[in-house]
Amino acid sequence: MINKTSRIFVAGHKGLVGSAIIRALEKTGRTNLLLRDRTALDLTNQTQVNDFFAVEKPEYVFLAAAKVGGIQANNTYRGEFIYNNLTIQTNVIEAARCYDVKRLLFLGSSCIYPRHCPQPMREDYLLTAPLEPTNEPYAIAKIAGIKMCEAYNYQYHTNFISVMPTNLYGPQDNFNLETSHVLPALLRKVHEAKIAGAETVTIWGTGTPKRELLHVDDMAAACIFMMNQEDFKDTINIGSGEEVTIRQLAELICEIVGFKGKIIFDPSKPDGTPRKLLDISRLKQLGWRPQIKLKDGIRETYQWFIKNYL
């Protein structure tokens, strides 16, 4: 569907997923990209969004803009997370409808599924049980985006799709210890412990929760793959199909970083969802599979962190 002259708007192009989508599009010669940072286009401002769509007339939209963070950020800034995400996605999805966008891809999150969800999590498990309390506002906003795409497809015959990524990591990630997700937070903590010559590094929780991880370049490839499945309009999971415990992840990161000290887990801090493994059978049936191995991806991410973040 997307050719080299298609007008493509990547909302959130400086973020983890958005920047990876840009890299993937440019590699395939799709360079007619409509890019605006938040100083040039405030996606929470409906008038600015409508004006942008009226002038630029994008044909394809990757809606990767969002307010994101780890357990602490989600639980602390609950009002900001639900307001900003609802506002951004509502403005962009509505503008895409009004200005006849050919296809829109909305990025959700695996946290939309219930806290105690059967594993692996299938797309039809959505809204079958209560959510994880620590990130409920963010999850509710993402669920609203999914349902908005579904409702618009039904009523207005739009061609919008929602993809549910697992835990992502890679270049351009957020390494702020107060707002980052588990993998970049662990990378920074372990690196700083190594530099300081510390004998121990303390990690939140018990180390027992399991997480599925996917390199963001694999995610970008999957997004472009799904954007080109023009007859597919349902929600679909995107993941690696493999999982590790937080303890295993921490040990792997210590190995890659070269930290020789002891890992201490703090059970007084929250674990978050016990397990989050996506069922990616639908994605596999369409013909897509991830390519980047976890150890290789973490090593690359660590090198990016050293060169660009410190």
N, C-alpha and C positions, 0 to 999 in steps of 0.2 A: 504493500500500500504506500508506504512512505518512500518517495523518490528523492533525488538529489536537489530538486527545486522546491520541494514542499516547505511551506512556512511552518516552523515548529517552535512552539513556546514551551520552554522548560521552566516551570515555576519552582523557585528554590534552587537555581543552578549553581549556587556557591556551597550548598550543603553536601553532605556525604553522598546521598543518592543522586541528587541533581548533577553534581560535578562528574560523577561516573557515567551518567547518561550522556552528558556532553562529550566526554572522551569517546564513548562507544559510537555515537553518531558521527563525530568527526573522522573517526577511523574508516568509516564506510562512505565518506564523501558527502555526507548530508550536512552542509554548512550554512544553509539558510535558516539560522537559528535566531529566534527573537529572545533576547536576554535582557533582563532588568534586575538590578539589585534593589534592596528595600529602600534605598535613598531615592531611586528613580521611580519606583512603583511600589506603593504600599498596598499589599494585597488585602489588608483589613479595611481598606477604604473602597467602598463600592463604586463611587464615582470614578476614581482613578482606574479601577479595573475595567469598568465599562468603556471608558475613553480609550484605554490601551487596546482593547479588542476591536473597537470601532475603527481605529486608525490602522492597526497592524494586521488585522484579519487573519489570525493564525488558523491553519488547517488542522494541526495536530497539537494536542496539549498533554504534556506529562506533568501532572500535579504532584510534585515532590516537595512543595513548600509546607512546612509544619513547624510547630514548636515542639521540640522533643527533648528527652532527657532520661536519666536513669531513675531508680527507685526514689532516691532522696528528692530529686527535683520534682518528680511527678507528685509526690506526697506533700511537698512543701508549697508548691505554686499551683494548687488545684484549680483555683479560679482562672488564672492566666492560661493554663493548659486547655481548659474547656472553651473559654471565650475565644482565644486566638485561633485555635484550630477550627472551631465551628465557623468563625467569620471568614477566614481565608478560603476554606473549601466551598462555602456557600457562595461567596462572591465569584470565584473562578468557575464553578460548575454552572451557575446561572448565566454568566456571561458567555460561556461556551455554547449554551443552548440558544441564547438570544442572537448570537452572531454566527450560527450554523457551522460550528466546528465539526469536521468530519469524524474525528474520533478523539476521545479523552481517556487517559489512563490515570486513575486515582490510586495513590499509594496509601494503603491502610497500615495495619500492624497486627502481628500475631497476638497482641494483648487483647484483641476483641473477643477472644474465646474465653469461656468460663474458667474460673480459678481452678476448679477440680474437674477439668475436662478429660474425657476419655482420650487415650493416646494411641496412635498419633491423631492429631486434631484434623477432622474433615471439615470442609466448608459448611456442611449442613449442621454442624454443632453450634453455630452462631445463635445466641439468644436462647440457649437451652438451660442455663443455670446462672447463678450470680457471678459477677466479675471479681477479679483480684482487687481488693479495696485500695491498695496503694496507688494504683494507676487508673482507677475507675473513671475520673473525669476525661482523661485523654482517650480511653477506650470508647467511652460513650460518644465523644466527638467523631472518632473514626467510624463507628457504627452508623452514625447519622450520615456520614459521607457515602458509605456503601448504599444505604437505603435511599439516599437522594439520587444516586446514579440509577438504581433500579427503578425508582418511581419515574424519573425522567425518560428512561428508555420505554417504559410502559405507556406513559401519557403522551410524550412528545416525539416518540420514535427516534430518540437520539441513539448514538452508538458509543456509549460510555462503558468502561470496564473498571473493575476494582481488583487490585492485586494485594495479597496479604503476605508481606515479607516476614521472614523469621528475623532473629537478631543479626544485624549487619555490622560489618567492620571494614576498615580499609583506609586508604589515603583520604584526607580531608575530614577525618573523624574528629569528634570533640573529646579532648583529653582533660577537660576541667574536672577535677575530682568531685566537685559538688553537683555537677549536672550531667556527667557522662554516663554512658552505658557500661556494662560490666567489663567487656574486654579492653576498651581503651583505658578505663580506670585502673584495671589491674596492670596494664603495661606501664602506665606512668608510676603507680605506686612501687612496683618492683624495680623499675629503672632508678627512681629516686633513692630507694633503699640501697641499691648497689652503689650508686655514686657516693652516698653518705657513709658507706662501709658498715651499714647496720647489720646486726646479727639476726634480726627478725623483721618480718613484714606482716602487718595485721590486716585481715580481710573481713569484710562484713559477712555475717551469717554463719551457717554451719558448714558450708562447703558441699552440702549434699544435693541441692537443687541441680537439675539437669537443664542444659541449654543447647539448642541447635544454633549453629553459626554459619553464616554465608558471607563470602567476600563480596564487597559492593560491586566489583566489576562483573561478577557472575549475575548479581541482581540487575545491573544495567542491561546486560545481554538478554536476560529473561524479559525485562520490560519491553525492549524493542521487539523481541520475538512475539510477545503477546499483543503488542500494538498492531502487528501485521496479521494477526489472526482475525480478520475483519468480521467473520460470522460469529465470533465468540463474544458474548456480552455478560456472562456470569462472573461471579466472584471466584478467584482462584488463588490458591496458596503458592508461594515461591519460597523454597528452602533447599537445604542440602540433603535432608532425609537422614542425617546423622546427628548424634548428640554426645555431649560430654558433661561430667559433673563440674561444678565450679572448682572443686579441689583439683580435678584433672587439668582443667584449663589453667589454673594458677601454677601448677607444677610445670606445664608445658611452657608457659610464659617465663618462668624462672630459668628454665633451660635455655630458651632463646636469648634472653637478656644477659644471662651469665651470672645470675644472683645465686650465691651458694648458701645463703642463710636459711633460717627456719620460717615456715609459714604458720601463722597463728590465726585461727578463726575466732571471730567475736560473735557468739550466739545471742548476745543481747541486741544485736542489730537485725533488721528484717531480712528474710531470705527472698521475699517476693514469691512469685508463682513456683510451686514445687517442680513442675516439669512443663516444657513447652516444645513439643515436637510436632511439626506440621506433617500432615499427610499430603504428599506431593504427587500422588498417583495420577491425578488429572493432568498435571503439567507434563509428566513423563509420557502419558498417552498421546499428548500433542507433539512430542518429539524433542523436548528440551531437557538437558541435564547439566548440572554444575560441572565446572572444569578445574577449579582451584582447590587444592588440598589445604586443610586447616593449618598445618605447620608451615607450609610455604607462604600462605596468606598472612599469618601472624608475623613471620620474619620480614616480609615486605613492608607490612604496616609499621613495624618497629623501626625499620630503616627510614621510613618517611617521617615518623615522629622525631627521630634524632635530627634529621636535616631541616625540618620545616617548623617544628613546634617549640623547640628549646631556644 
